[in-house]
């Protein structure tokens, strides 16, 4: 009989302890330990292998004897997914995708299975029935959302199961090239006595799938739930176990979704992919600058365009500001998609260095399109937007900005200014304001857009508003 024991796990970070503790020594959170019954796996027990003797024994290898080579990636027809993964799916990788309920995680995974017509895909669902999945797949295929040459609904192997031992039996029978698990919180292993979704079960099931992925060189996608705080549910160790963590963001009431990389062992963590939710599924947005800039009949005060870069992709986004006299005692500072502390800093610079009295004004700043921006290159666009609303002086809709604002009111240089200028020129902008301290001087003759360089924030206001 397997040996049974009781352990305590921290619900915040997954720290393991033989006894209950009020404060977790790992994450310093209080009252987070929960008791779980743990069953030790018997020696020699296997989950997915046909025989126990097929396990390859590893041995220490000197670093100079390790053969170097490029990662062989599986490119998918989804260009946005390829971008956030770093060029495609790496064989043997474990990829975790999280997001709010109804955001489109299952639709994205089902579209991926439909598009990979040359692979044997096993879609394991613990939340939906086979009939529900087939209805969604038929809707995607019939409405032409999949690319030419995509497989039909009959080309996907469905398996509605939550027991990992039964899942590995199905894997041995079907021998898939790609496995999709929807979702990891619904799985449970017979090796533990705790309920599905608990910290111990999530760790155990993810560990078994990671072992399968690495030893068979088969990529595995895990769909994960998130908590009310927007973090992935389950222990923090789950994010350390997987190779890539993707966050599917967006408002359910808006059409656009953002796929963001928060961890990637095989690529950059600053890439994003943008989709549009339609009745036929998720559509890739190849030019996100067009959707992040709203169309207006006439220039409106408080609206400016900032040039930012997400990963290797330049984006032009619209910044909207509303500055009005405070109706109550304490002025409000409410940014949406922008850092609150950085907004306070820019307001202090405008008051101290430029002479604008913002202390008695309510300030609301919004990044159009629901995107979150952390690039300091949009500082100038935010400052011009707030002053435009404060003075009720609109800025031309064909003008954009790309510069960081320092505490002395100076305009600091930003990286990859050439890509920002090229993106603005491609979208038809006629003027762009940048810092004169950029390391590479911009050749005004090589570009059709009017590039204006200044060193101080006050100089920009003088040129714009006179």
N, C-alpha and C positions, 0 to 999 in steps of 0.2 A: 504493500500500500504506500502511496506517496506521502511524504512527511508534510503535515499541516502546521502552520504557525501563524501568529497574528503580528502584523506590523502596522505602523502609523505612517501615513504619507501627508506631506504638506500639500494642500489643495492649490497653493499659489505657484510653487516652484517644483514640486515633486520630490522634495527631500525626504529620505527614508530614515525612520527612527524605530528602535525596538520598544520604546515607551512613549507615552503622551508627553508633550511639552507645550507650555503656554506660548512660547515665542520660538519661531523657527530660526535656527542658527544660520541658515543659508540666506534667506531673504528678509529676515528681521520683521516678519509679519506676525501679528498676534492671533491666537485662536484659529489657526488654519489646519491643524492636524486632524485627520480622520482615520478611524480604525478600519482595517481591511484584513480579511482572512486570505492568506497566501499559501498556495500549494506548490511545493517544490517539484520541479520537473524531474522524473526519473532519468537516471543516466542512460544514455544511448537512445532515448526516445526521439523520434524525428517527426516532423510535421508534414513536409511536402516531398521529401525524397522517396524514391522507390525502394532503395536499400540503404542501410546505415553505413555501409562500407564505401559509398561513393563520395564521401566528404574529402575534400582536398586538404592535406595537411600543410599549413604555412610554415615557413622557416625564415629566420633572419637573413636579410640581404643587404650587403653594403650599398650605400647610396650610389657610388660610381658605377655599380654593375647593373643598376636599374635602367632598362631601355626607355628612352624618352620618345614620345610621339604625340601627335595631335589627337584630341578627343574625336572619335567618330560619332557624329550626331545624326539623328533622324530628323530631317527637315519635314515639317508638316505644311499642308496648304494654307494654314493660318499664319499669315505674316506677322500679326500682332503677337501671337503666342511664341513664335520663333524669336522675336525681338526680346521679350522679357526673359526667355530661357537662355539667352546668350547665343542663339543661332540654331536651336533645335533641341530635341530630346536626347539626352545622353543615355546610352544603354546601361542598365543597372542602377539608374538613379531613382531616388524616392522623392516624389514631389508632393507637397502639401498645399492645397488651395483652400482658403477660407473666405468667408463672407457672410453677410446677413441673410436671414431666410428670405427666399424669393428674389434674390438679386440676380440669379441666373447661373449658378455654379453647375447644376446638373445639366442645364441646356448647353453650356460650354463644353462639358465633358462628352455629352452625347454627340454634339457636332463634330468634335475631334474624332470620335469613333467612326462616324459616318464618312469623314474625309479621308481617313487612312485606309483606303480600299485595298492596299497591297499587304496589309497586316492582319493577323488573327487577333482580334481584340475581345477580351473577356470583360464584360460590364457587370460588376457585382453591386447589387442594390439591397440595402437593408431597410430602406424607408418607403419605397414604392413597389407596387406590384408589377408583374410583367406586362399586364394590359395597359397600365399607366405609361410605362416607358415606351411601349409600342405606339401608343397614340401620339406621344410627343415626337417620336422618330418619324412617323408617317407625315406629321404636319411639317417637319423640317424638310423632308424629301419632296413632298408634293408641291410645296410652295417655292421650290427651287433655291433654297438657301445654301445648299451644298454645292461645291464646284463641279464642273463637268467631269465625268468619270468616277464620281463618288459611288460607293456601294449602295445597295438597296438595304431596306430594313432587315431582310433575311440574312445579310452578311455579318451581323453582330450576334455574339453569343451572350445571352442574358442569364443571370443566375441570381435569384432572390434568396439570399442566405445571410445569416449573421454569425454563424459558428465558424471560426477560423479553420478548424480541422476539416469540416466539410468543404470549405472553400479551397483548401489545398488539395483535396481529393479531386475536385473539379478542375483544378489547374493541371494536375497530372494527366487527366483525361484529354483536355482540350489543347494543352501545350501552347498557350497564347504568347504572342509577341509583345503584347501590352495589356496591363491589368489596370482597371479603374475601380476604385472602392468608394462607394457612396452610401454612408459616410463612415469614418473611422470610429465615431462615437457610438455607432450601433453594433459594432462587432464585439464578440466576447470569446474568450478562450476557456476550454475545459480545465486548463491548468490552474485557474484561479476560481475561487468560490464567490468572488464579489460580482456585483451586477454590471451589466453593460453600461458603458459611459463613465464608470468610475476611474479614478486615477490609475489604479493598478491595471485595470483591463485595457485602458488606452495605451499604457506603456507596453504591456505584454503583446497586444495585437500589433502595434507598430513595430516592435522588435522582431516579431516573427516575419512580418512582411519585409522589413529591411534585410533580414537574413536571406529570405527568398530572392529578393531583387539582386543582392550582391553576388550570391553564389550561382545564379542562373543568368546573370547579365540581362535581366528583363526589367524594363522601366515600369514603375508603379505610380499611379496617381491616387492620392488620398484626398477626399473632400472632407473638410472639417467645419464644425460649428464654431461660432464666436459667442463670447459673453456679452452682457449688456454694456460693458465698457469698450467693446469693439476689439477685444483681444481674442486670440484663438483659445477655444475651450480645451480643458485638459491641462496636464502639467506642462511647465515650461520646458521640461526635458524633451517633450515631443518635437519642439522646434529645433532642438540641438541634434536630434537623431536623424532628421530628414536632410536631404541635400539641398532642396530648394523650397522656399516658402513664398507663395503667391497670395496676395490679398486682392479680392474682387470687391471694389468699392463703387459707390454710387447711390443715388436716391431712388427709391422705388417709384416715386412720382415723376422722375425725369427719365428721358430716353437713353441717356449716355451712361456707360459703365467704364471704369478704369481698372485695368489689371496691373497691379504694382508688385515689384519684386522687393521683398524685405530681407531675403537671404538667398544666396546662390553660390554654391561651391564651384560652379563651372562658368561663371560669367559675372557681369556687372549687376550691382544691386540698385542702380539708379534708373533702370529702364521702366517705361510704362507702355501699356497697350490700351487703346481706346476702342470701344465697341458701342454700337447703337442697338438698343433692344427694339425689335420689331415683332410683328405677329408671326413672321416666319423664322424667328430666332435672332441670334446675335450677328450683326453685320460689322465687318471691320471698317474702321474709319482711317483711311490712309492719310488724310490731310486734316489733322485735328485743329489747326489754327482757324479754319473756316467755321467750325462749330463753336469755338470759344470766343468768337467776336460776333456780337449781336448786330443785326441790321437795323439801322435807324433812318428815318426820313430826313432828319436834320441833326446837326451837332447838338449835343446836350451837355450842359455843364456837369463836371464831376466825372466824366467818362474819358479814360485814356487807354492807350494800348501799350503794354510792356512786352519786351522780347526776353523770353526765358529759355532755358535748355533743360530737358529731362533726359538724362542719359546721353545718347548721341543725337537726340531729336530736338531741333529748335521749334519752339512754340511761340505764337503770339496770342496773348490773352488780354481780355478786357478787364480793367480795374474800374469799379464803380464806387464813388464816394458821395456821401451826403453829410454836409456840415451845416448845422443850424444852431441857433441860440438855445442853450439849455433851459428847459421849462421847469426843471426841479433844481434842488440845491447842488447835487453832485453831477457833473457832466458825464455822459455815457461814452465809453470807448468800446465799440462792438465790431471786431473784424470777423469775417467769414472766409475761411480758406487762407488766412494770413496770420502770422504770429502776433499775439497780443502785446508781448513785450517790445517787439520791434516797432509796432505801431506807436507805442508810447514814446519810444526813442525818436522816431521821425517827427512826431508832434513837438517834442522838446527842441529839436533842431530848427524846425520852422519858427518857433516862438523866440528862441534865443538868437539864432544867427540871421533870420530873415525878417523878424519884426512882426510876424502875424500872430495876433492874440487868439490863441486856440484854447486858452484855459477856461473860457466860459461857453465853449461850443460842444454840442453833442456831435460825435464823429462816428459814422458807420462806413465801413469799408468792405466791399464784397468782390471776390474773384468770380467772374461770370463763368457759368458752365459747371459749377460745383467742384472745381479742381482746387487742390491744396498746393500752394507754392511756397517753397523755402529758399528759392534762389534770391540772393541779395541784389541781383541785377535789376529787379523790378522796383527798387527803392525810389528811383527817380520818377517812375510812372505813378507810384502811390502818392508821392509828395505833390506832383503836378495835379493829380486828380483831386486831392483835398483842397489845394489852393483854388483850383477851377471852380469847385462847388462853393467855397467860402466867398469868392469874389463874384460868383455868377458870370464867369467868363468861359464860354465853351472853347475846347481845343479842337482843332481840325481832325476829322476822322481819318485823314491820310497821314497822320503824324504818329510816330511811336518812339519809345524811350528804352535805353539799355545802359544803366549806370548804377553803381552802388553809392549811397550817400554816407559820408563819414560824420563823426560828431562835430567836426569843425565846419560843417556845411560844404565840404569839398566833394567833388565827384570822383570816385575811385574807379579804376579800371576793372573790367570784368573779362573773364576768359572767353575764348572762341567768339570774338566779336565779329569775325568774318562770316560765320554761319548765321548769326543773328541778322546781320545786314542783308545777307543773301535771301533769307526767309522773308524779310520785310519787303524787299524788292520784288520777290516772286508774287507776293500777294497784292501788289499794286500800291504800296505806300510810297509817298513822294518825299518824305522827310523823316530823319531819325536823329535823335539827340544822344550822344555818347560822351564819355570822358576823354579829355585830351591827353590823359596819362596812359592810354593803352600802349603796350610795349611795341606792337606792330602798327605803324602809321597806316591809315586807310588811304588807298589811292582813289581819290574822288573821280578820276577820269575813267577808272575801270568799272565803276558802278553808275547806274542811271539815277539812283536815289540820292537826294541831297543829304549828305552826312555833315552834321554840325557838332563840333567838339567844343566843350567848355570845361573849365576847371572848378567853377563855383556854382552852387545851387541858385544863388541870386542872379547870376548871369543868364541862366536858362529862363527864369521868370521875366527878366528884362527883355529877352529876345521874344518870348511868347506873348506877354501881356503888355509890354511897353512901359 
